[in-house]
Amino acid sequence: MKKLGLLLLPILAITLMLGGNAFAQNVGDDSVYFVTYYSNANTSGAPDGTLRIVNDGDTGGTLYAAIYVFDDSQEMRSCCACAITADGMLSESVNKELTSDEFSGRGQIQRGVIKVVSSSSSNVYAPVGLTGLRGWMTHIQATTNGLPVYPATCIGDCALDTSKGPWFVTETALADSNLSGTEASTLGTLCSFGISIGSGFGSCPCTPEDYDF
């Protein structure tokens, strides 16, 4: 029994070592597609939201954050592909960049969805998924939502309380999603059509790396 125990100990140690190495090799996140939302953008008194994306350096080279901004009617309103070098960081303002220059040129979008592809290509019309980008988004939450006001003396049309605030700012990681070929093609096509029809409007600017809002 003692000999058997002595034989089992090195076997167990080797198993743990191999198992530990196998685990270490599989802890990475291989997602290339992320989604999040923005709210209360371009709203009086509300702080600005920020999309932050880093290049984890795994590829050792530059990656591109292909960013697609939708409004709350599921319509794409702007898009861009921003370069991020290995271990670099990109910060994009929701008010000043992601929603300020949109296809119609009107701006003032208040809420919607943001999709990001970790891409090896600088062509926002044809993103090529390559893992390496990680992102976070700050969310602007209102404590009041402009509920109707019905005073006892109200006759006919009653005024609405459209005020919002005070504001809470929360931050969450971008949610992993699945990038199908159809989705990648659709994002690129909508972006291309939008910028073409908008006569150049809708190409969101990319800030210099490490510039924080």
DANORWO-V167255 format. One line per field, one symbol per residue. psi: psi as a letter, one per 40 degrees, with the letter a starting at -180 (. if undefined). burial: b if it has 9 or more other C-alpha atoms within 8 Angstrom, else e. A space follows every 10 residues. Layout:
psi=???
burial=???
This chain:
psi=dddddddddd dddddddddd ddddeeeihe iehiiaiiif ifhheiiiih hhhiheedee ahihhhhhhi aeefhhdiii hhhhiheiih hhhddedded gideedafhd iaihhhhhie ieheegihhh ieiiiihhhh hieiffiihg idehhbhiih geiiiiiihi hiiihiihhi dddddddddd dddddddefd ieghihiiie hi.
burial=eeeeeeeeee eeeeeeeeee eeeeeeeeee bbbbbbbbbb bbeeebebbb bbbbbbbeee ebbbbbbbbb beeeebbbbb bbbbbbebbb bbbbbebbbb bbbbbebeeb bbbbbbbbbb bbebbbbebb bbbbbbbbbb bbbbebeeee eeeeeeebee eeebbebeee eeebebeeee eeebbebbbb bbebbeebeb bbbbebeebe eee
